Structures are given as C-alpha cells and as structure tokens.
Amino acid sequence: MSKKINFTKTTLLSLKPTTSGKRLVVWDTKVQGLQCRITDKGVATFSLYRRLKNGRSVRVTLGKLSDISVEQAREQATLLNAEIAKGKDPTRLRQEKRKEITFQELFDEYLGSYAKAHKKTWAGDEGRYRLYLAKPLGKKKLSDIHRADFVALYNHICRQPSPRNKNQFKIGTANRVLRTAGGIFKWAVRMGYCQESPVRGVTQHPDKSRDRFLQPEEFSRFFEAVQQEQNKDVRDYVLLSLYTGARQGNILSMRWEEISVQQKIWRIPTTKNGEPVVVPLIEEALVLLHSRMNNGSDFVFPANTQKGYMNVPDKGWHKILARAGIKNLRLHDLRRTMGSWQAITGSSLSVIGKSLGHKSQAATAIYARLHLDPVRKSMENATAAMLNAVQQGERPL
C-alpha cells in the first residue's frame, strides 16, 4: 500500500500495515520524494526516494520518527533534492561525508601539525577547546558546523557569570574562545579542509579593558605575602613577573640559553606577537635568576610536565592574594603594574612599549631606534618606586 498524505507525527504514529510482516509506505504531499516506511511493529523511518537524471533510482535513509521530527526530515530531503537538481548523486554525497573529518580530528591535526610548532599560546588554545568547544562541536563533521552554531555558543558563554565576580559575565572568555575557533578554521581553510570559516561574521562584544595594577598601599602587604610563600617556584615566578613585565607563557617557558647575565638581557625568541623580544634584566631579576642557576634543566622553571616546565601557579597565586588581603588582581596584572609604574615615574610610551614588547605599526620605527639603557633605567626607576612603597619588611630577593 502506498499513498500520499500530509506528514504529521500524530498521523504517522497512527498508521500500521494491514498485512503482518509487510511495510506500509506513505509519501509526503509537501516535499518531493520524501517517504515514510512503517513496519508492522509501528517503527516509522523517513527516507528520500528519487530517480536520477541517468535513470537510476536511489533511496537515502534520513532517520527514524523517534529520532528526528517531520520538519527535520523535510529539511534534509529538501537539501538532497537541491543536490539532485544539480546532477549529483545523494548516496555518493553520503559516502563522501562519512569520510569527512570531525572538528575533534581537525583540532588534533591543528594542534599537532601547526599550533605546538608555531604558537607560544598553544596551551591556551588546547584549554579553550577542551572547556568550551569539544562537547558541543567535537563530534560534528566540518560541513555540519555553521555560523549559527558559533553564534549560539558565543551567546551561551557570554551569559555565564564570571567565577571571580558574579555580577560580571564571561564576555572576555567568549571572545577568546571565538578567536581560538577562528584561528583553527583559518588554518583549516588554508590547508584545504574546508572552503570557508563558519566563525567568520560572528559579531563579538567589545572586551572591557582592565586597568588594574598594584597600588602604593598594597605593595607592603603584597611583598610580605610573597616572602611568606614556602614554594620557591611560585615565589620566584611571581616576582619575576613583576620585575620583567613579561607575559606568563614567556616566563614559564624561559630557558637559560635565552639569558645573558653579562649583557643583562633576556632574548625571547618567539612572543605572542610572533616576533622576538629583548627584555632588559634589572638587578632584582638577575639576583633572583642567579639563585635558580644550576638546576640541571634547560628551563628556569622546570617541572615534570609534558612541556617540561611548570604550569601557571594559580593556587599559589590565590594564596598570596589571600594572605595579603588583595582582591581582583590577576597574574597578568603584574605585567600591567610594571608598565603603569613606568608611566608614573615619567617614562615615555615608546620606552614602556619597548620594555613590554608591545607591537605597534605606528611605533615600530621608534622602538627600533631605542637603546636598551633608557629602557632598563625606566624599569629600574619603576621597581625602585614600587619597593619604596613598602613600609615594612625586608626588600624581597
């Protein structure tokens, strides 16, 4: 028995074959070729049955009524009909899709073939993928991922409250996740895995820039809390972050071969900006580094990790803040603290930019002409001003 009806879930569930062991086949009145085959046990399955231009008949199973809705079946059938109209065989399209890689497979290839070799921040990409991208998108084929998926994901993350402040939302996190996904798909397009990025065109909310840095009244408590830290790695990492103004990833991955004690400089071969940076080392930083020499490792902060160096000491950092009674201060704010105190002590923006390794098209020529002596002097003045703010306790090493 075969007839045309207007498909609805209620109607399809009410139909059963009249003969045991036989299937009832009904056709949809709205979408050409869409049929529903119903067994004598009431199992209804959607499929598209069409005759191609070459005369061959094909049937493509779309899914069971218990798994997909009538509208979803119609949508799939309409898309397949459009491909048939172009002269394509939907069964071959299905076969090609089975061979297509998933987003998880793409990310694994991106991380192993590109990010780890060319990006200092690859660990951040890996973390954001694991926390925000893997579950909703990891198992999807690339052709099944659309801009709407990223719009929905972005809005979902934006609505989540910040763990540090329940009155704020994760807009910054959402922007970083979107930039990570955009970077992955930009690489995928370049490598020929897909033709265009589904992230392109997704609108981001502007990041709220932070202006937080250590204040004069906080230095005494801060340095005292750092000195009380029993873990030397944590203590040294925090102080070196302050004394150099460098990014977290660069300090964690610092190698002894990059440091010249004689020249009092640290040559970072690759930075977030993709260019090498020379950081002047002030006396406090040199004393600290000297205390860590001869550790038997290529890294200044070695650890038994996959990367060979320690991870960001978040727990140790929060313990220091708790002892000091300081709130709303992040490790990255120590970098901002160096730059802010350089400005407070009268340094020019170009000198500050040079010391922090900032990349600016307008200021690049100025940076290139600068000698390191005024930069080092600026950093020494800033550090001296910070240390002078300490009313009690000894000067930290």
C-alpha positions as CSV (number, residue, x, y, z in Angstrom):
1,M,0.0,0.0,0.0
2,S,1.3,3.4,-1.0
3,K,-0.4,6.8,-0.7
4,K,0.3,10.5,-0.3
5,I,-0.6,12.3,2.9
6,N,0.4,15.4,4.8
7,F,3.1,14.2,7.2
8,T,2.5,14.9,10.9
9,K,3.8,13.0,13.8
10,T,0.3,12.1,15.0
11,T,-0.8,10.8,11.6
12,L,2.3,8.7,11.1
13,L,2.1,7.1,14.5
14,S,-1.5,6.1,13.8
15,L,-0.6,4.2,10.7
16,K,0.2,0.4,10.6
17,P,0.4,-2.1,7.7
18,T,-2.7,-4.2,7.2
19,T,-0.6,-7.4,6.5
20,S,1.8,-8.8,9.1
21,G,5.4,-8.7,8.0
22,K,4.8,-6.1,5.4
23,R,5.8,-2.4,5.3
24,L,3.4,0.5,4.8
25,V,4.9,3.2,2.5
26,V,3.4,6.7,2.5
27,W,4.6,9.8,0.7
28,D,4.7,13.4,1.8
29,T,2.5,15.9,-0.1
30,K,4.9,18.8,0.6
31,V,8.4,17.5,-0.3
32,Q,9.0,15.6,-3.5
33,G,10.4,12.1,-2.9
34,L,10.0,12.1,0.9
35,Q,8.5,8.9,2.1
36,C,7.9,7.2,5.4
37,R,8.2,3.4,5.7
38,I,6.3,1.9,8.7
39,T,6.8,-1.7,9.9
40,D,4.1,-4.0,11.3
41,K,5.6,-3.1,14.8
42,G,5.0,0.6,14.2
43,V,8.6,1.7,13.6
44,A,8.5,4.6,11.2
45,T,11.6,5.6,9.1
46,F,12.0,8.6,6.8
47,S,13.8,8.3,3.5
48,L,14.1,10.1,0.2
49,Y,13.4,8.0,-2.9
50,R,14.2,9.7,-6.2
51,R,15.1,8.8,-9.8
52,L,18.3,10.5,-11.0
53,K,18.9,12.0,-14.4
54,N,20.7,8.9,-15.5
55,G,17.6,6.8,-14.8
56,R,19.0,5.1,-11.7
57,S,16.7,5.1,-8.6
58,V,18.2,5.9,-5.2
59,R,16.9,5.7,-1.6
60,V,18.6,7.7,1.2
61,T,17.6,6.9,4.8
62,L,17.1,10.1,6.8
63,G,16.2,8.7,10.2
64,K,13.5,7.3,12.4
65,L,10.5,9.2,13.5
66,S,11.6,8.6,17.1
67,D,14.9,10.4,16.4
68,I,14.0,13.2,14.0
69,S,10.9,15.4,13.6
70,V,8.8,15.7,10.4
71,E,10.3,19.2,9.8
72,Q,13.8,17.9,10.1
73,A,13.1,15.1,7.7
74,R,11.6,17.6,5.2
75,E,14.6,19.9,5.6
76,Q,17.0,17.0,4.9
77,A,15.0,15.9,1.9
78,T,14.8,19.4,0.5
79,L,18.6,19.8,0.7
80,L,19.1,16.4,-1.0
81,N,16.6,17.4,-3.7
82,A,18.6,20.5,-4.4
83,E,21.8,18.4,-4.9
84,I,19.9,16.1,-7.2
85,A,18.7,19.1,-9.3
86,K,22.4,19.9,-9.7
87,G,23.0,16.4,-11.1
88,K,24.6,15.0,-8.0
89,D,24.1,11.5,-6.5
90,P,23.0,11.9,-2.8
91,T,24.2,8.4,-2.0
92,R,27.7,9.4,-3.1
93,L,27.4,12.6,-1.1
94,R,26.6,10.5,2.0
95,Q,29.7,8.3,1.3
96,E,31.9,11.4,1.0
97,K,30.5,12.8,4.2
98,R,31.4,9.6,6.1
99,K,35.0,10.2,5.0
100,E,34.9,13.8,6.1
101,I,36.8,14.6,9.4
102,T,35.2,15.9,12.6
103,F,36.0,19.1,14.4
104,Q,37.9,17.0,17.0
105,E,40.0,15.4,14.3
106,L,40.6,18.8,12.8
107,F,41.7,20.2,16.2
108,D,44.1,17.3,16.8
109,E,45.7,17.9,13.4
110,Y,45.8,21.7,14.0
111,L,47.4,21.3,17.4
112,G,50.0,18.7,16.4
113,S,50.9,20.0,12.9
114,Y,50.7,23.7,13.5
115,A,50.0,25.2,16.9
116,K,52.6,23.5,19.0
117,A,55.3,24.3,16.5
118,H,54.4,27.9,15.8
119,K,52.4,29.3,18.7
120,K,53.6,30.0,22.2
121,T,50.0,30.2,23.3
122,W,49.0,26.7,22.0
123,A,48.3,25.5,25.6
124,G,45.6,28.2,25.8
125,D,44.0,27.0,22.6
126,E,44.0,23.5,23.9
127,G,42.4,24.5,27.2
128,R,39.7,26.6,25.5
129,Y,38.9,23.8,23.0
130,R,38.6,21.3,25.9
131,L,36.4,23.5,28.1
132,Y,34.1,25.2,25.5
133,L,34.4,23.6,22.0
134,A,34.8,19.9,22.4
135,K,31.5,18.9,23.9
136,P,29.1,20.9,21.6
137,L,31.1,20.6,18.4
138,G,33.8,18.0,18.6
139,K,31.9,15.1,17.1
140,K,30.4,17.1,14.3
141,K,31.6,16.8,10.7
142,L,33.1,20.1,9.4
143,S,30.3,20.6,6.9
144,D,27.7,20.3,9.7
145,I,29.2,23.2,11.6
146,H,27.7,26.6,10.7
147,R,27.9,30.2,11.8
148,A,24.7,29.7,13.8
149,D,26.5,27.1,15.9
150,F,29.1,29.7,16.9
151,V,26.6,32.5,17.4
152,A,24.7,30.2,19.9
153,L,27.9,29.1,21.6
154,Y,29.2,32.6,21.9
155,N,25.9,33.9,23.4
156,H,25.8,30.9,25.8
157,I,29.3,31.7,27.2
158,C,28.6,35.4,27.4
159,R,25.6,34.7,29.7
160,Q,27.8,32.7,32.2
161,P,28.8,34.7,35.3
162,S,32.4,35.2,36.0
163,P,33.8,33.0,38.8
164,R,35.7,36.0,40.2
165,N,32.7,38.3,40.1
166,K,29.1,37.0,39.9
167,N,27.9,40.4,38.7
168,Q,30.1,40.2,35.6
169,F,29.8,37.9,32.7
170,K,32.4,35.9,30.6
171,I,32.5,38.2,27.6
172,G,36.2,38.2,27.5
173,T,36.3,34.4,27.7
174,A,33.7,34.2,24.9
175,N,35.8,36.5,22.7
176,R,38.9,34.4,23.3
177,V,37.1,31.1,22.5
178,L,35.8,32.7,19.3
179,R,39.3,33.9,18.4
180,T,40.6,30.4,19.0
181,A,38.0,28.8,16.9
182,G,38.6,31.4,14.2
183,G,42.3,30.6,14.2
184,I,41.6,26.9,13.8
185,F,39.3,27.3,10.9
186,K,41.5,29.9,9.2
187,W,44.2,27.2,9.3
188,A,41.7,24.6,8.0
189,V,40.8,26.8,5.0
190,R,44.5,27.3,4.2
191,M,45.1,23.5,4.4
192,G,42.0,22.7,2.3
193,Y,39.9,21.0,4.9
194,C,37.0,23.4,4.3
195,Q,36.2,26.3,1.9
196,E,35.3,29.0,4.4
197,S,35.3,29.6,8.1
198,P,31.9,29.3,9.9
199,V,33.3,31.7,12.6
200,R,33.7,34.5,10.0
201,G,31.0,37.1,10.5
202,V,30.1,36.3,14.1
203,T,29.9,39.6,16.0
204,Q,31.8,40.0,19.2
205,H,31.1,42.2,22.1
206,P,33.9,44.7,22.9
207,D,36.4,43.5,25.5
208,K,36.3,45.5,28.7
209,S,39.9,46.6,29.1
210,R,41.4,46.2,32.6
211,D,43.3,49.0,34.3
212,R,44.1,47.1,37.5
213,F,47.6,47.2,38.8
214,L,49.3,47.2,42.3
215,Q,48.6,50.4,44.2
216,P,51.1,52.1,46.6
217,E,49.1,51.0,49.7
218,E,49.1,47.3,48.5
219,F,52.9,46.9,48.0
220,S,53.8,46.3,51.6
221,R,51.2,43.6,52.1
222,F,51.9,42.1,48.7
223,F,55.7,41.7,49.2
224,E,55.2,40.4,52.7
225,A,52.8,37.8,51.4
226,V,55.2,36.8,48.6
227,Q,58.1,36.4,51.1
228,Q,55.9,34.1,53.2
229,E,55.3,31.8,50.3
230,Q,57.0,28.5,51.0
231,N,57.1,27.3,47.4
232,K,60.2,28.9,45.8
233,D,59.0,28.3,42.3
234,V,55.8,30.2,43.0
235,R,57.6,33.0,44.8
236,D,60.2,33.4,42.1
237,Y,57.7,33.2,39.3
238,V,55.5,36.0,40.9
239,L,58.5,38.3,41.5
240,L,60.0,37.7,38.0
241,S,56.6,38.5,36.5
242,L,56.7,41.8,38.3
243,Y,60.4,42.6,37.7
244,T,60.3,41.8,33.9
245,G,56.7,42.8,33.0
246,A,56.8,39.7,30.6
247,R,53.8,37.6,29.7
248,Q,53.1,34.5,31.7
249,G,53.8,32.0,29.0
250,N,57.2,33.5,28.2
251,I,58.3,33.4,31.9
252,L,57.1,29.8,32.4
253,S,59.0,28.7,29.2
254,M,62.1,30.8,29.9
255,R,65.3,28.9,29.0
256,W,68.8,29.6,30.4
257,E,70.2,29.9,26.9
258,E,68.0,33.0,26.4
259,I,69.6,34.8,29.3
260,S,72.8,36.8,29.1
261,V,73.9,37.8,32.6
262,Q,76.8,39.8,31.2
263,Q,74.6,41.9,28.9
264,K,71.8,41.9,31.5
265,I,69.2,40.9,28.9
266,W,66.7,38.1,28.2
267,R,66.1,37.3,24.5
268,I,62.7,35.9,24.0
269,P,62.8,34.1,20.6
270,T,59.1,34.0,19.9
271,T,56.3,36.0,21.6
272,K,52.6,36.3,21.3
273,N,53.2,38.9,18.6
274,G,55.2,36.4,16.6
275,E,58.4,38.4,16.8
276,P,61.5,38.1,19.1
277,V,61.8,40.5,22.0
278,V,64.8,41.6,24.1
279,V,63.9,42.3,27.7
280,P,66.4,44.2,29.9
281,L,67.0,42.5,33.2
282,I,67.2,44.7,36.3
283,E,69.3,43.9,39.3
284,E,66.5,42.3,41.3
285,A,65.7,40.0,38.4
286,L,69.3,39.0,38.0
287,V,69.7,38.2,41.7
288,L,66.6,36.0,41.5
289,L,67.8,34.2,38.4
290,H,71.2,33.6,40.0
291,S,69.5,31.8,42.9
292,R,67.9,29.4,40.4
293,M,71.0,28.6,38.3
294,N,72.5,25.1,38.1
295,N,69.1,23.4,38.4
296,G,70.1,20.7,35.9
297,S,67.4,21.8,33.4
298,D,67.2,23.9,30.2
299,F,64.3,25.7,31.8
300,V,64.4,28.3,34.5
301,F,61.2,26.8,36.0
302,P,61.5,23.1,35.2
303,A,58.7,20.7,36.1
304,N,57.6,17.1,35.5
305,T,55.0,18.1,32.9
306,Q,54.5,17.3,29.2
307,K,56.0,20.7,28.3
308,G,59.0,20.3,30.7
309,Y,58.2,23.5,32.6
310,M,55.8,24.4,35.4
311,N,52.2,25.4,34.8
312,V,50.7,28.7,35.8
313,P,50.6,28.6,39.7
314,D,47.0,29.7,40.1
315,K,46.6,28.1,43.6
316,G,49.8,29.6,44.9
317,W,48.9,33.0,43.5
318,H,45.5,33.0,45.1
319,K,47.1,32.0,48.5
320,I,49.4,35.0,48.2
321,L,46.5,37.3,47.5
322,A,44.5,35.9,50.4
323,R,47.5,36.4,52.8
324,A,47.9,40.0,51.5
325,G,44.2,40.8,51.6
326,I,44.3,41.9,48.0
327,K,41.3,41.4,45.7
328,N,40.7,41.5,42.0
329,L,44.4,41.1,41.0
330,R,45.4,38.7,38.3
331,L,48.9,37.4,37.5
332,H,48.7,39.3,34.2
333,D,48.1,42.5,36.2
334,L,51.7,42.3,37.3
335,R,52.7,43.0,33.7
336,R,50.4,46.0,33.7
337,T,51.9,47.0,37.1
338,M,55.4,47.4,35.5
339,G,54.0,49.4,32.7
340,S,51.9,51.6,34.9
341,W,54.7,52.4,37.3
342,Q,57.0,53.2,34.4
343,A,54.4,55.8,33.3
344,I,54.0,57.0,36.9
345,T,57.8,57.6,37.1
346,G,57.8,59.6,33.8
347,S,58.8,57.1,31.1
348,S,57.6,57.7,27.6
349,L,55.1,55.5,25.9
350,S,57.7,54.3,23.4
351,V,60.0,53.2,26.2
352,I,57.2,51.4,28.0
353,G,56.2,49.7,24.8
354,K,59.8,48.6,24.2
355,S,60.1,47.1,27.7
356,L,56.8,45.2,27.4
357,G,57.4,44.0,23.9
358,H,54.3,45.7,22.5
359,K,53.8,45.6,18.7
360,S,52.5,48.8,17.1
361,Q,52.8,49.8,13.5
362,A,52.9,53.4,14.4
363,A,55.6,53.0,17.0
364,T,57.7,50.2,15.4
365,A,60.3,52.6,13.9
366,I,60.7,54.4,17.2
367,Y,61.1,51.1,19.1
368,A,63.8,50.1,16.6
369,R,65.9,53.2,17.3
370,L,65.7,52.9,21.1
371,H,68.7,51.7,23.0
372,L,68.1,49.4,25.9
373,D,69.8,51.6,28.5
374,P,66.9,54.1,28.9
375,V,64.5,51.1,28.9
376,R,66.5,49.4,31.7
377,K,66.7,52.7,33.6
378,S,63.0,53.2,33.3
379,M,62.3,49.7,34.6
380,E,64.8,50.2,37.5
381,N,63.0,53.5,38.4
382,A,59.6,51.8,38.3
383,T,60.9,49.0,40.5
384,A,62.5,51.4,42.9
385,A,59.3,53.3,43.3
386,M,57.4,50.0,44.0
387,L,59.9,49.0,46.6
388,N,59.9,52.4,48.2
389,A,56.1,51.9,48.7
390,V,56.9,49.0,51.1
391,Q,56.7,50.5,54.6
392,Q,57.7,47.3,56.4
393,G,59.7,44.1,55.9
394,E,62.9,43.5,54.0
395,R,63.4,44.1,50.3
396,P,62.5,40.8,48.6
397,L,65.0,38.8,46.5
